[in-house]
Amino acid sequence: MAGQVAGKVALVTGGASGIGQAVAELLAEEGASVVVTDMDELRGPDVVAGIKRAGREAVFLSQDVTSEPRWAEVVGEIEERFGRLDVLVSNAGIGIGAASIIEMSLADWRRQTAVNLDGVFLSVKYGLPLMRKTGGGSIIMMSSLAGLRGAATLAGYSATKGGVRLFAKSIAMECASVGDGIRVNSVHPGIIDTPIWHKIPAGGTASGQNAPIDFEAMAKLAAPLGRPGRAREVAQGVLFLASDASSYLTGSELVIDGGMFAGSAPRKS
Ligand SMILES: NC(=O)c1ccc[n+]([C@@H]2O[C@H](COP(=O)([O-])OP(=O)(O)OC[C@H]3O[C@@H](n4cnc5c(N)ncnc54)[C@H](O)[C@@H]3O)[C@@H](O)[C@H]2O)c1
């Protein structure tokens, strides 16, 4: 049976870990040729090697999504190698917490904005022309539950993810108005079990001493389904948005959060 994205060429940023890795693996399983990019030059090639061992097609390109010259090169390499781009998953992102916004340095604010917002902007600026040239496709931007509602210690992160949400809708409107056949949607994961939780300074202090976030305990309390999500469960949503099964979806937001955005559901036991 042909895969759900058979014959498509997909670019996944931040594909060396967590959600991006799961997306790259699932799109490849479902028949896409996948370009995995990441600034992690150790894990990225490993992810691609795993996909290839499973008999699928993938390639790793080293990329810092905040570098504009590198975006031009990456898209140029994709055009040269595959001649087309059908699916763009703008997934690379970082989280920087601060116990209070007044403790957040401007350097941290800018670094987070550079990856989470500039990186997504550049992905569209450079990816869109190739997608248009080859007849349309699907752009999927990784926002967050934190792009739909506030979080006390993650104000800067929320600002970037809220920005991604409306950036996606605006690009969806541009593409619809020119009729280029490109759909654009955002994905909003809740608490997902990935390495990002070990990287976020939790409730950071000015001295930089941070307690690690216990995301398992957090999810047990906060998610109506009572557990963190798995990266693969987010990837399934991305697969749907990447495939022709979602052909009437654009400017939409897919919330994958175990029910957190819907409300709270105190458990009896
Ligand atoms: N894990 C969650 O609970 C969760 C929830 C909501 C949203 N998200 C979002 O999902 C996306 C993926 O997160 P994850 O949980 O898989 O995190 P992760 O840390 O496991 O993976 C992120 C990847 O992005 C890469 N990356 C970071 N900065 C980069 C840069 N400048 N250029 C290129 N690559 C870069 C990292 O090397 C890493 O491989 C992020 O945008 C994140 O904000 C995650």
The ligand as a Tripos MOL2 file, in Angstrom:
@<TRIPOS>MOLECULE
LIG
   44    48     1     0     0
SMALL
NO_CHARGES

@<TRIPOS>ATOM
      1 N1          8.2910   18.9610   24.0230 N.am      1 LIG1
      2 C1          7.2370   19.6950   24.2900 C.2       1 LIG1
      3 O1          6.5760   19.5130   25.3280 O.2       1 LIG1
      4 C2          6.8010   20.7950   23.3470 C.ar      1 LIG1
      5 C3          5.5690   21.3960   23.5910 C.ar      1 LIG1
      6 C4          5.1270   22.3940   22.7390 C.ar      1 LIG1
      7 C5          5.9140   22.7740   21.6630 C.ar      1 LIG1
      8 N2          7.1200   22.1830   21.4480 N.ar      1 LIG1
      9 C6          7.8850   22.6510   20.3090 C.3       1 LIG1
     10 O2          8.2120   21.5560   19.4890 O.3       1 LIG1
     11 C7          9.4310   21.8190   18.7830 C.3       1 LIG1
     12 C8         10.3920   20.6640   18.9620 C.3       1 LIG1
     13 O3         10.6690   20.5550   20.3440 O.3       1 LIG1
     14 P1         11.1770   19.2160   21.0500 P.3       1 LIG1
     15 O4         10.4020   19.0670   22.2660 O.co2     1 LIG1
     16 O5         11.2460   18.1320   20.0660 O.co2     1 LIG1
     17 O6         12.6440   19.7130   21.4770 O.3       1 LIG1
     18 P2         14.0960   19.0470   21.3220 P.3       1 LIG1
     19 O7         14.9810   19.9120   22.1340 O.co2     1 LIG1
     20 O8         14.0330   17.5910   21.6140 O.co2     1 LIG1
     21 O9         14.4120   19.2230   19.7710 O.3       1 LIG1
     22 C9         14.6130   20.4920   19.2030 C.3       1 LIG1
     23 C10        15.6550   20.3720   18.1130 C.3       1 LIG1
     24 O10        15.8280   21.6790   17.5540 O.3       1 LIG1
     25 C11        17.2210   21.8620   17.3390 C.3       1 LIG1
     26 N3         17.5480   23.2880   17.3120 N.ar      1 LIG1
     27 C12        17.5680   24.1560   18.3430 C.ar      1 LIG1
     28 N4         17.9840   25.3570   17.9200 N.ar      1 LIG1
     29 C13        18.2360   25.2380   16.5910 C.ar      1 LIG1
     30 C14        18.7120   26.1220   15.5910 C.ar      1 LIG1
     31 N5         19.0150   27.3990   15.8650 N.pl3     1 LIG1
     32 N6         18.8370   25.6630   14.3320 N.ar      1 LIG1
     33 C15        18.5490   24.3710   14.0230 C.ar      1 LIG1
     34 N7         18.1320   23.4860   14.9360 N.ar      1 LIG1
     35 C16        17.9690   23.9240   16.2080 C.ar      1 LIG1
     36 C17        17.8980   21.1440   18.4890 C.3       1 LIG1
     37 O11        19.2530   20.8350   18.1890 O.3       1 LIG1
     38 C18        17.0170   19.9200   18.6270 C.3       1 LIG1
     39 O12        17.5070   18.8470   17.8520 O.3       1 LIG1
     40 C19         9.9460   23.1540   19.3250 C.3       1 LIG1
     41 O13         9.5810   24.1970   18.4570 O.3       1 LIG1
     42 C20         9.2200   23.2850   20.6530 C.3       1 LIG1
     43 O14         9.0840   24.6270   21.0590 O.3       1 LIG1
     44 C21         7.5880   21.1930   22.2650 C.ar      1 LIG1
@<TRIPOS>BOND
     1     1     2 1
     2     2     3 2
     3     2     4 1
     4     4     5 ar
     5     4    44 ar
     6     5     6 ar
     7     6     7 ar
     8     7     8 ar
     9     8     9 1
    10     8    44 ar
    11     9    10 1
    12     9    42 1
    13    10    11 1
    14    11    12 1
    15    11    40 1
    16    12    13 1
    17    13    14 1
    18    14    15 2
    19    14    16 1
    20    14    17 1
    21    17    18 1
    22    18    19 2
    23    18    20 1
    24    18    21 1
    25    21    22 1
    26    22    23 1
    27    23    24 1
    28    23    38 1
    29    24    25 1
    30    25    26 1
    31    25    36 1
    32    26    27 ar
    33    26    35 ar
    34    27    28 ar
    35    28    29 ar
    36    29    30 ar
    37    29    35 ar
    38    30    31 1
    39    30    32 ar
    40    32    33 ar
    41    33    34 ar
    42    34    35 ar
    43    36    37 1
    44    36    38 1
    45    38    39 1
    46    40    41 1
    47    40    42 1
    48    42    43 1
@<TRIPOS>SUBSTRUCTURE
     1 LIG1         1 GROUP 0 **** ****
